[in-house]
Amino acid sequence: RSTLHDLFSVGAHCSKTSVILLIKATKTIIVFTICHLACNLPMLANYICWTITRVEFEWPGPIYSNSFMMFYSWCLSDVTCLAINTVIDPIIFLTRIQA
């Protein structure tokens, strides 16, 4: 009968190669997560600003009364950041994969 400690421990039953692969996979997941968060934080910030504006103020409020914020914030945060994430993900994958 195996316990959770036995399943997740890296002991004598694991080869050095599998430990190295586990560390590489962990680093790759961390890189993908950081990239995803960095590309989607502007969209989250824009949605938070929009929600605050709709709840607390009359439209367009102090945030979206600026013409840049009114017309370009959605395009930059939703479309451009998504496109950047879409371009960066395969690049990260191809650089992290073993040849």
VEXLO-388127 format. One record per residue: x, y, z of N, C-alpha, C in turn. Coordinates in pm, whole numbers, m for minus. Example, Ala and Ser with C-alpha at 12.3 -4.5 7.8 and 13.67 -1.06 7.14 Angstrom:
<nodes>
<node><n_u>1319</n_u><n_v>m569</n_v><n_w>780</n_w><ca_u>1230</ca_u><ca_v>m450</ca_v><ca_w>780</ca_w><c_u>1320</c_u><c_v>m330</c_v><c_w>780</c_w></node>
<node><n_u>1285</n_u><n_v>m225</n_v><n_w>708</n_w><ca_u>1367</ca_u><ca_v>m106</ca_v><ca_w>714</ca_w><c_u>1290</c_u><c_v>3</c_v><c_w>787</c_w></node>
</nodes>
This chain:
<nodes>
<node><n_u>85</n_u><n_v>m118</n_v><n_w>0</n_w><ca_u>0</ca_u><ca_v>0</ca_v><ca_w>0</ca_w><c_u>89</c_u><c_v>124</c_v><c_w>0</c_w></node>
<node><n_u>65</n_u><n_v>214</n_v><n_w>m96</n_w><ca_u>148</ca_u><ca_v>335</ca_v><ca_w>m104</ca_w><c_u>73</c_u><c_v>454</c_v><c_w>m46</c_w></node>
<node><n_u>149</n_u><n_v>542</n_v><n_w>10</n_w><ca_u>92</ca_u><ca_v>664</ca_v><ca_w>67</ca_w><c_u>123</c_u><c_v>781</c_v><c_w>m27</c_w></node>
<node><n_u>64</n_u><n_v>895</n_v><n_w>4</n_w><ca_u>93</ca_u><ca_v>1014</ca_v><ca_w>m77</ca_w><c_u>240</c_u><c_v>1052</c_v><c_w>m69</c_w></node>
<node><n_u>299</n_u><n_v>1033</n_v><n_w>47</n_w><ca_u>441</ca_u><ca_v>1064</ca_v><ca_w>61</ca_w><c_u>524</c_u><c_v>976</c_v><c_w>m33</c_w></node>
<node><n_u>488</n_u><n_v>849</n_v><n_w>m43</n_w><ca_u>561</ca_u><ca_v>758</ca_v><ca_w>m132</ca_w><c_u>543</c_u><c_v>795</c_v><c_w>m278</c_w></node>
<node><n_u>424</n_u><n_v>842</n_v><n_w>m313</n_w><ca_u>397</ca_u><ca_v>876</ca_v><ca_w>m452</ca_w><c_u>472</c_u><c_v>1001</c_v><c_w>m497</c_w></node>
<node><n_u>485</n_u><n_v>1099</n_v><n_w>m407</n_w><ca_u>544</ca_u><ca_v>1227</ca_v><ca_w>m445</ca_w><c_u>688</c_u><c_v>1244</c_v><c_w>m399</c_w></node>
<node><n_u>742</n_u><n_v>1149</n_v><n_w>m330</n_w><ca_u>880</ca_u><ca_v>1163</ca_v><ca_w>m285</ca_w><c_u>975</c_u><c_v>1120</c_v><c_w>m396</c_w></node>
<node><n_u>1088</n_u><n_v>1186</n_v><n_w>m398</n_w><ca_u>1192</ca_u><ca_v>1151</ca_v><ca_w>m493</ca_w><c_u>1301</c_u><c_v>1081</c_v><c_w>m414</c_w></node>
<node><n_u>1301</n_u><n_v>951</n_v><n_w>m424</n_w><ca_u>1394</ca_u><ca_v>873</ca_v><ca_w>m344</ca_w><c_u>1481</c_u><c_v>785</c_v><c_w>m430</c_w></node>
<node><n_u>1522</n_u><n_v>676</n_v><n_w>m372</n_w><ca_u>1613</ca_u><ca_v>585</ca_v><ca_w>m439</ca_w><c_u>1548</c_u><c_v>515</c_v><c_w>m558</c_w></node>
<node><n_u>1413</n_u><n_v>506</n_v><n_w>m558</n_w><ca_u>1346</ca_u><ca_v>434</ca_v><ca_w>m666</ca_w><c_u>1337</c_u><c_v>518</c_v><c_w>m793</c_w></node>
<node><n_u>1372</n_u><n_v>646</n_v><n_w>m787</n_w><ca_u>1369</ca_u><ca_v>733</ca_v><ca_w>m905</ca_w><c_u>1510</c_u><c_v>747</c_v><c_w>m960</c_w></node>
<node><n_u>1520</n_u><n_v>739</n_v><n_w>m1090</n_w><ca_u>1651</ca_u><ca_v>757</ca_v><ca_w>m1150</ca_w><c_u>1685</c_u><c_v>905</c_v><c_w>m1157</c_w></node>
<node><n_u>1812</n_u><n_v>933</n_v><n_w>m1175</n_w><ca_u>1856</ca_u><ca_v>1072</ca_v><ca_w>m1183</ca_w><c_u>1797</c_u><c_v>1140</c_v><c_w>m1307</c_w></node>
<node><n_u>1779</n_u><n_v>1067</n_v><n_w>m1414</n_w><ca_u>1721</ca_u><ca_v>1122</ca_v><ca_w>m1536</ca_w><c_u>1577</c_u><c_v>1165</c_v><c_w>m1514</c_w></node>
<node><n_u>1500</n_u><n_v>1085</n_v><n_w>m1444</n_w><ca_u>1360</ca_u><ca_v>1121</ca_v><ca_w>m1420</ca_w><c_u>1349</c_u><c_v>1243</c_v><c_w>m1329</c_w></node>
<node><n_u>1441</n_u><n_v>1257</n_v><n_w>m1236</n_w><ca_u>1442</ca_u><ca_v>1375</ca_v><ca_w>m1149</ca_w><c_u>1475</c_u><c_v>1500</c_v><c_w>m1231</c_w></node>
<node><n_u>1571</n_u><n_v>1490</n_v><n_w>m1320</n_w><ca_u>1607</ca_u><ca_v>1603</ca_v><ca_w>m1407</ca_w><c_u>1489</c_u><c_v>1641</c_v><c_w>m1495</c_w></node>
<node><n_u>1422</n_u><n_v>1542</n_v><n_w>m1552</n_w><ca_u>1305</ca_u><ca_v>1569</ca_v><ca_w>m1636</ca_w><c_u>1192</c_u><c_v>1633</c_v><c_w>m1556</c_w></node>
<node><n_u>1174</n_u><n_v>1590</n_v><n_w>m1433</n_w><ca_u>1073</ca_u><ca_v>1648</ca_v><ca_w>m1346</ca_w><c_u>1103</c_u><c_v>1795</c_v><c_w>m1316</c_w></node>
<node><n_u>1229</n_u><n_v>1826</n_v><n_w>m1292</n_w><ca_u>1268</ca_u><ca_v>1964</ca_v><ca_w>m1266</ca_w><c_u>1249</c_u><c_v>2050</c_v><c_w>m1391</c_w></node>
<node><n_u>1285</n_u><n_v>1997</n_v><n_w>m1508</n_w><ca_u>1265</ca_u><ca_v>2071</ca_v><ca_w>m1633</ca_w><c_u>1117</c_u><c_v>2096</c_v><c_w>m1660</c_w></node>
<node><n_u>1035</n_u><n_v>1996</n_v><n_w>m1635</n_w><ca_u>891</ca_u><ca_v>2012</ca_v><ca_w>m1656</ca_w><c_u>833</c_u><c_v>2117</c_v><c_w>m1561</c_w></node>
<node><n_u>880</n_u><n_v>2117</n_v><n_w>m1438</n_w><ca_u>834</ca_u><ca_v>2215</ca_v><ca_w>m1341</ca_w><c_u>873</c_u><c_v>2356</c_v><c_w>m1384</c_w></node>
<node><n_u>995</n_u><n_v>2373</n_v><n_w>m1431</n_w><ca_u>1039</ca_u><ca_v>2504</ca_v><ca_w>m1479</ca_w><c_u>956</c_u><c_v>2549</c_v><c_w>m1600</c_w></node>
<node><n_u>925</n_u><n_v>2457</n_v><n_w>m1690</n_w><ca_u>844</ca_u><ca_v>2491</ca_v><ca_w>m1807</ca_w><c_u>705</c_u><c_v>2536</c_v><c_w>m1766</c_w></node>
<node><n_u>645</n_u><n_v>2467</n_v><n_w>m1671</n_w><ca_u>512</ca_u><ca_v>2506</ca_v><ca_w>m1623</ca_w><c_u>517</c_u><c_v>2644</c_v><c_w>m1559</c_w></node>
<node><n_u>623</n_u><n_v>2672</n_v><n_w>m1484</n_w><ca_u>637</ca_u><ca_v>2803</ca_v><ca_w>m1421</ca_w><c_u>651</c_u><c_v>2912</c_v><c_w>m1527</c_w></node>
<node><n_u>730</n_u><n_v>2886</n_v><n_w>m1632</n_w><ca_u>748</ca_u><ca_v>2985</ca_v><ca_w>m1738</ca_w><c_u>616</c_u><c_v>3012</c_v><c_w>m1810</c_w></node>
<node><n_u>541</n_u><n_v>2906</n_v><n_w>m1843</n_w><ca_u>411</ca_u><ca_v>2923</ca_v><ca_w>m1908</ca_w><c_u>314</c_u><c_v>3001</c_v><c_w>m1820</c_w></node>
<node><n_u>314</n_u><n_v>2973</n_v><n_w>m1691</n_w><ca_u>224</ca_u><ca_v>3042</ca_v><ca_w>m1598</ca_w><c_u>257</c_u><c_v>3189</c_v><c_w>m1588</c_w></node>
<node><n_u>386</n_u><n_v>3222</n_v><n_w>m1578</n_w><ca_u>427</ca_u><ca_v>3363</ca_v><ca_w>m1571</ca_w><c_u>390</c_u><c_v>3436</c_v><c_w>m1700</c_w></node>
<node><n_u>411</n_u><n_v>3372</n_v><n_w>m1813</n_w><ca_u>374</ca_u><ca_v>3432</ca_v><ca_w>m1941</ca_w><c_u>223</c_u><c_v>3456</c_v><c_w>m1949</c_w></node>
<node><n_u>147</n_u><n_v>3357</n_v><n_w>m1908</n_w><ca_u>0</ca_u><ca_v>3370</ca_v><ca_w>m1913</ca_w><c_u>m47</c_u><c_v>3482</c_v><c_w>m1822</c_w></node>
<node><n_u>6</n_u><n_v>3489</n_v><n_w>m1702</n_w><ca_u>m34</ca_u><ca_v>3595</ca_v><ca_w>m1609</ca_w><c_u>7</c_u><c_v>3733</c_v><c_w>m1660</c_w></node>
<node><n_u>129</n_u><n_v>3744</n_v><n_w>m1712</n_w><ca_u>176</ca_u><ca_v>3874</ca_v><ca_w>m1761</ca_w><c_u>94</c_u><c_v>3922</c_v><c_w>m1880</c_w></node>
<node><n_u>51</n_u><n_v>3831</n_v><n_w>m1965</n_w><ca_u>m26</ca_u><ca_v>3871</ca_v><ca_w>m2082</ca_w><c_u>m173</c_u><c_v>3897</c_v><c_w>m2048</c_w></node>
<node><n_u>m223</n_u><n_v>3840</n_v><n_w>m1941</n_w><ca_u>m364</ca_u><ca_v>3857</ca_v><ca_w>m1909</ca_w><c_u>m392</c_u><c_v>3956</c_v><c_w>m1796</c_w></node>
<node><n_u>m290</n_u><n_v>4003</n_v><n_w>m1727</n_w><ca_u>m312</ca_u><ca_v>4102</ca_v><ca_w>m1622</ca_w><c_u>m367</c_u><c_v>4235</c_v><c_w>m1674</c_w></node>
<node><n_u>m322</n_u><n_v>4285</n_v><n_w>m1792</n_w><ca_u>m384</ca_u><ca_v>4408</ca_v><ca_w>m1842</ca_w><c_u>m534</c_u><c_v>4392</c_v><c_w>m1868</c_w></node>
<node><n_u>m575</n_u><n_v>4277</n_v><n_w>m1918</n_w><ca_u>m718</ca_u><ca_v>4253</ca_v><ca_w>m1941</ca_w><c_u>m793</c_u><c_v>4250</c_v><c_w>m1808</c_w></node>
<node><n_u>m738</n_u><n_v>4184</n_v><n_w>m1708</n_w><ca_u>m801</ca_u><ca_v>4180</ca_v><ca_w>m1577</ca_w><c_u>m812</c_u><c_v>4321</c_v><c_w>m1517</c_w></node>
<node><n_u>m705</n_u><n_v>4399</n_v><n_w>m1530</n_w><ca_u>m707</ca_u><ca_v>4537</ca_v><ca_w>m1478</ca_w><c_u>m813</c_u><c_v>4621</c_v><c_w>m1550</c_w></node>
<node><n_u>m827</n_u><n_v>4601</n_v><n_w>m1681</n_w><ca_u>m928</ca_u><ca_v>4676</ca_v><ca_w>m1756</ca_w><c_u>m1069</c_u><c_v>4636</c_v><c_w>m1713</c_w></node>
<node><n_u>m1092</n_u><n_v>4508</n_v><n_w>m1690</n_w><ca_u>m1224</ca_u><ca_v>4465</ca_v><ca_w>m1643</ca_w><c_u>m1255</c_u><c_v>4517</c_v><c_w>m1503</c_w></node>
<node><n_u>m1152</n_u><n_v>4523</n_v><n_w>m1418</n_w><ca_u>m1172</ca_u><ca_v>4579</ca_v><ca_w>m1284</ca_w><c_u>m1206</c_u><c_v>4727</c_v><c_w>m1293</c_w></node>
<node><n_u>m1133</n_u><n_v>4800</n_v><n_w>m1378</n_w><ca_u>m1163</ca_u><ca_v>4943</ca_v><ca_w>m1397</ca_w><c_u>m1304</c_u><c_v>4961</c_v><c_w>m1452</c_w></node>
<node><n_u>m1343</n_u><n_v>4878</n_v><n_w>m1548</n_w><ca_u>m1477</ca_u><ca_v>4889</ca_v><ca_w>m1606</ca_w><c_u>m1584</c_u><c_v>4862</c_v><c_w>m1501</c_w></node>
<node><n_u>m1563</n_u><n_v>4760</n_v><n_w>m1418</n_w><ca_u>m1660</ca_u><ca_v>4727</ca_v><ca_w>m1313</ca_w><c_u>m1671</c_u><c_v>4840</c_v><c_w>m1211</c_w></node>
<node><n_u>m1558</n_u><n_v>4895</n_v><n_w>m1170</n_w><ca_u>m1561</ca_u><ca_v>5006</ca_v><ca_w>m1075</ca_w><c_u>m1633</c_u><c_v>5125</c_v><c_w>m1136</c_w></node>
<node><n_u>m1608</n_u><n_v>5152</n_v><n_w>m1263</n_w><ca_u>m1673</ca_u><ca_v>5265</ca_v><ca_w>m1330</ca_w><c_u>m1823</c_u><c_v>5243</c_v><c_w>m1338</c_w></node>
<node><n_u>m1866</n_u><n_v>5123</n_v><n_w>m1372</n_w><ca_u>m2010</ca_u><ca_v>5095</ca_v><ca_w>m1387</ca_w><c_u>m2082</c_u><c_v>5096</c_v><c_w>m1252</c_w></node>
<node><n_u>m2015</n_u><n_v>5055</n_v><n_w>m1146</n_w><ca_u>m2080</ca_u><ca_v>5046</ca_v><ca_w>m1015</ca_w><c_u>m2077</c_u><c_v>5180</c_v><c_w>m942</c_w></node>
<node><n_u>m1963</n_u><n_v>5246</n_v><n_w>m944</n_w><ca_u>m1944</ca_u><ca_v>5365</ca_v><ca_w>m861</ca_w><c_u>m1978</c_u><c_v>5497</c_v><c_w>m931</c_w></node>
<node><n_u>m1965</n_u><n_v>5504</n_v><n_w>m1062</n_w><ca_u>m1979</ca_u><ca_v>5631</ca_v><ca_w>m1133</ca_w><c_u>m2080</c_u><c_v>5617</c_v><c_w>m1247</c_w></node>
<node><n_u>m2116</n_u><n_v>5730</n_v><n_w>m1304</n_w><ca_u>m2194</ca_u><ca_v>5727</ca_v><ca_w>m1428</ca_w><c_u>m2097</c_u><c_v>5715</c_v><c_w>m1545</c_w></node>
<node><n_u>m2141</n_u><n_v>5645</n_v><n_w>m1646</n_w><ca_u>m2054</ca_u><ca_v>5621</ca_v><ca_w>m1761</ca_w><c_u>m2024</c_u><c_v>5751</c_v><c_w>m1831</c_w></node>
<node><n_u>m1905</n_u><n_v>5785</n_v><n_w>m1872</n_w><ca_u>m1782</ca_u><ca_v>5708</ca_v><ca_w>m1873</ca_w><c_u>m1700</c_u><c_v>5720</c_v><c_w>m1746</c_w></node>
<node><n_u>m1738</n_u><n_v>5802</n_v><n_w>m1653</n_w><ca_u>m1666</ca_u><ca_v>5811</ca_v><ca_w>m1527</ca_w><c_u>m1528</c_u><c_v>5872</c_v><c_w>m1544</c_w></node>
<node><n_u>m1450</n_u><n_v>5878</n_v><n_w>m1437</n_w><ca_u>m1318</ca_u><ca_v>5940</ca_v><ca_w>m1446</ca_w><c_u>m1215</c_u><c_v>5856</c_v><c_w>m1522</c_w></node>
<node><n_u>m1236</n_u><n_v>5726</n_v><n_w>m1526</n_w><ca_u>m1136</ca_u><ca_v>5639</ca_v><ca_w>m1590</ca_w><c_u>m1152</c_u><c_v>5641</c_v><c_w>m1742</c_w></node>
<node><n_u>m1273</n_u><n_v>5626</n_v><n_w>m1791</n_w><ca_u>m1294</ca_u><ca_v>5615</ca_v><ca_w>m1935</ca_w><c_u>m1331</c_u><c_v>5748</c_v><c_w>m2000</c_w></node>
<node><n_u>m1322</n_u><n_v>5859</n_v><n_w>m1928</n_w><ca_u>m1345</ca_u><ca_v>5989</ca_v><ca_w>m1992</ca_w><c_u>m1226</c_u><c_v>6028</c_v><c_w>m2078</c_w></node>
<node><n_u>m1111</n_u><n_v>5969</n_v><n_w>m2053</n_w><ca_u>m993</ca_u><ca_v>5988</ca_v><ca_w>m2137</ca_w><c_u>m1018</c_u><c_v>5915</c_v><c_w>m2270</c_w></node>
<node><n_u>m992</n_u><n_v>5982</n_v><n_w>m2381</n_w><ca_u>m1023</ca_u><ca_v>5921</ca_v><ca_w>m2512</ca_w><c_u>m939</c_u><c_v>5797</c_v><c_w>m2538</c_w></node>
<node><n_u>m815</n_u><n_v>5794</n_v><n_w>m2490</n_w><ca_u>m732</ca_u><ca_v>5676</ca_v><ca_w>m2509</ca_w><c_u>m793</c_u><c_v>5556</c_v><c_w>m2438</c_w></node>
<node><n_u>m830</n_u><n_v>5575</n_v><n_w>m2313</n_w><ca_u>m890</ca_u><ca_v>5465</ca_v><ca_w>m2238</ca_w><c_u>m1023</c_u><c_v>5422</c_v><c_w>m2299</c_w></node>
<node><n_u>m1100</n_u><n_v>5517</n_v><n_w>m2348</n_w><ca_u>m1231</ca_u><ca_v>5485</ca_v><ca_w>m2403</ca_w><c_u>m1221</c_u><c_v>5400</c_v><c_w>m2530</c_w></node>
<node><n_u>m1128</n_u><n_v>5435</n_v><n_w>m2618</n_w><ca_u>m1125</ca_u><ca_v>5369</ca_v><ca_w>m2748</ca_w><c_u>m1021</c_u><c_v>5258</c_v><c_w>m2762</c_w></node>
<node><n_u>m910</n_u><n_v>5269</n_v><n_w>m2691</n_w><ca_u>m801</ca_u><ca_v>5176</ca_v><ca_w>m2716</ca_w><c_u>m775</c_u><c_v>5075</c_v><c_w>m2605</c_w></node>
<node><n_u>m829</n_u><n_v>5097</n_v><n_w>m2487</n_w><ca_u>m795</ca_u><ca_v>5007</ca_v><ca_w>m2377</ca_w><c_u>m846</c_u><c_v>4866</c_v><c_w>m2402</c_w></node>
<node><n_u>m965</n_u><n_v>4852</n_v><n_w>m2458</n_w><ca_u>m1019</ca_u><ca_v>4718</ca_v><ca_w>m2484</ca_w><c_u>m938</c_u><c_v>4648</c_v><c_w>m2593</c_w></node>
<node><n_u>m903</n_u><n_v>4724</n_v><n_w>m2696</n_w><ca_u>m825</ca_u><ca_v>4663</ca_v><ca_w>m2805</ca_w><c_u>m689</c_u><c_v>4618</c_v><c_w>m2755</c_w></node>
<node><n_u>m625</n_u><n_v>4702</n_v><n_w>m2676</n_w><ca_u>m492</ca_u><ca_v>4665</ca_v><ca_w>m2625</ca_w><c_u>m498</c_u><c_v>4550</c_v><c_w>m2526</c_w></node>
<node><n_u>m592</n_u><n_v>4557</n_v><n_w>m2434</n_w><ca_u>m593</ca_u><ca_v>4456</ca_v><ca_w>m2328</ca_w><c_u>m650</c_u><c_v>4322</c_v><c_w>m2374</c_w></node>
<node><n_u>m755</n_u><n_v>4325</n_v><n_w>m2454</n_w><ca_u>m819</ca_u><ca_v>4199</ca_v><ca_w>m2493</ca_w><c_u>m758</c_u><c_v>4137</c_v><c_w>m2617</c_w></node>
<node><n_u>m735</n_u><n_v>4216</n_v><n_w>m2720</n_w><ca_u>m690</ca_u><ca_v>4160</ca_v><ca_w>m2848</ca_w><c_u>m538</c_u><c_v>4149</c_v><c_w>m2855</c_w></node>
<node><n_u>m469</n_u><n_v>4259</n_v><n_w>m2827</n_w><ca_u>m324</ca_u><ca_v>4259</ca_v><ca_w>m2844</ca_w><c_u>m255</c_u><c_v>4168</c_v><c_w>m2743</c_w></node>
<node><n_u>m295</n_u><n_v>4175</n_v><n_w>m2618</n_w><ca_u>m232</ca_u><ca_v>4090</ca_v><ca_w>m2517</ca_w><c_u>m260</c_u><c_v>3942</c_v><c_w>m2543</c_w></node>
<node><n_u>m379</n_u><n_v>3910</n_v><n_w>m2591</n_w><ca_u>m411</ca_u><ca_v>3773</ca_v><ca_w>m2627</ca_w><c_u>m325</c_u><c_v>3726</c_v><c_w>m2744</c_w></node>
<node><n_u>m307</n_u><n_v>3814</n_v><n_w>m2843</n_w><ca_u>m224</ca_u><ca_v>3779</ca_v><ca_w>m2958</ca_w><c_u>m78</c_u><c_v>3759</c_v><c_w>m2916</c_w></node>
<node><n_u>m29</n_u><n_v>3845</n_v><n_w>m2827</n_w><ca_u>108</ca_u><ca_v>3829</ca_v><ca_w>m2779</ca_w><c_u>124</c_u><c_v>3697</c_v><c_w>m2706</c_w></node>
<node><n_u>28</n_u><n_v>3662</n_v><n_w>m2624</n_w><ca_u>33</ca_u><ca_v>3534</ca_v><ca_w>m2553</ca_w><c_u>30</c_u><c_v>3418</c_v><c_w>m2651</c_w></node>
<node><n_u>m51</n_u><n_v>3430</n_v><n_w>m2754</n_w><ca_u>m62</ca_u><ca_v>3324</ca_v><ca_w>m2854</ca_w><c_u>68</c_u><c_v>3306</c_v><c_w>m2931</c_w></node>
<node><n_u>140</n_u><n_v>3413</n_v><n_w>m2953</n_w><ca_u>268</ca_u><ca_v>3405</ca_v><ca_w>m3024</ca_w><c_u>378</c_u><c_v>3352</c_v><c_w>m2932</c_w></node>
<node><n_u>377</n_u><n_v>3395</n_v><n_w>m2807</n_w><ca_u>485</ca_u><ca_v>3356</ca_v><ca_w>m2715</ca_w><c_u>476</c_u><c_v>3209</c_v><c_w>m2674</c_w></node>
<node><n_u>356</n_u><n_v>3156</n_v><n_w>m2657</n_w><ca_u>341</ca_u><ca_v>3018</ca_v><ca_w>m2610</ca_w><c_u>413</c_u><c_v>2915</c_v><c_w>m2697</c_w></node>
<node><n_u>396</n_u><n_v>2915</n_v><n_w>m2830</n_w><ca_u>470</ca_u><ca_v>2816</ca_v><ca_w>m2910</ca_w><c_u>621</c_u><c_v>2837</c_v><c_w>m2906</c_w></node>
<node><n_u>663</n_u><n_v>2965</n_v><n_w>m2894</n_w><ca_u>807</ca_u><ca_v>2992</ca_v><ca_w>m2886</ca_w><c_u>863</c_u><c_v>2931</c_v><c_w>m2758</c_w></node>
<node><n_u>793</n_u><n_v>2950</n_v><n_w>m2647</n_w><ca_u>837</ca_u><ca_v>2890</ca_v><ca_w>m2521</ca_w><c_u>839</c_u><c_v>2738</c_v><c_w>m2534</c_w></node>
<node><n_u>734</n_u><n_v>2682</n_v><n_w>m2593</n_w><ca_u>726</ca_u><ca_v>2537</ca_v><ca_w>m2608</ca_w><c_u>842</c_u><c_v>2484</c_v><c_w>m2691</c_w></node>
<node><n_u>872</n_u><n_v>2550</n_v><n_w>m2804</n_w><ca_u>978</ca_u><ca_v>2501</ca_v><ca_w>m2891</ca_w><c_u>1117</c_u><c_v>2518</c_v><c_w>m2829</c_w></node>
<node><n_u>1134</n_u><n_v>2622</n_v><n_w>m2746</n_w><ca_u>1265</ca_u><ca_v>2637</ca_v><ca_w>m2682</ca_w><c_u>1282</c_u><c_v>2545</c_v><c_w>m2564</c_w></node>
<node><n_u>1173</n_u><n_v>2504</n_v><n_w>m2501</n_w><ca_u>1182</ca_u><ca_v>2417</ca_v><ca_w>m2384</ca_w><c_u>1183</c_u><c_v>2269</c_v><c_w>m2419</c_w></node>
<node><n_u>1137</n_u><n_v>2233</n_v><n_w>m2538</n_w><ca_u>1128</ca_u><ca_v>2092</ca_v><ca_w>m2576</ca_w><c_u>1270</c_u><c_v>2040</c_v><c_w>m2608</c_w></node>
<node><n_u>1292</n_u><n_v>1915</n_v><n_w>m2580</n_w><ca_u>1422</ca_u><ca_v>1857</ca_v><ca_w>m2610</ca_w><c_u>1433</c_u><c_v>1823</c_v><c_w>m2756</c_w></node>
<node><n_u>1550</n_u><n_v>1841</n_v><n_w>m2811</n_w><ca_u>1573</ca_u><ca_v>1813</ca_v><ca_w>m2953</ca_w><c_u>1590</c_u><c_v>1665</c_v><c_w>m2977</c_w></node>
</nodes>
